[in-house]
């Protein structure tokens, strides 16, 4: 059984969905959640699910090997579920094609630094897009530039607001993210 460490920065709804999904498979198990925001709701979610959630700071992440050492000891795969910091090169190098992120738009559109959450949905609305979606991709040293694994689209109409776009994206995330993670794990371990 493969070990997954999830990185989160906010509410943790995707992290919770992933934890629950893998509680019912023999493919992998979430061993830990790492969070860079000590006030994030993900801590409460993890407590309710009996999953260890550890706070870390930028120094632990980038300047020292604290986070890297945790990952080397507890992770076969790293999943970014609403995590907002760029992954340091040393972690990317230690886990090639083992770090997976979900982005709330159809990359390469609306990706890059600062493009997350409502910033993405507002940009999609402001540009009068007729569709948007999710992109699940491998992580490299640049924001949202890793190889695309999976995309799913949803139609938009003139009445959509950034908030209704967010709801549509959330449904896609919940439906597809854990399944695609499992497919990647199964495919890379055959």
Secondary structure, DSSP 8 states (H G I E B T S, - for coil): -EEEEEEESS--HHHHHHHHHHTT-SSEEEEEEEES-TT-THHHHHHHTT--EEE--HIIIIISSHHHHHHHHH-SEEEESS--S---HHHHHHTTT-EEEEESS-TTTT-STT--HHHHHHHHHHTT-SEEEEEEEE--SSTT-S-EEEEEEEE--TT--HHHHHHHHHHHHHHHHHHHHHHHHHHHT-
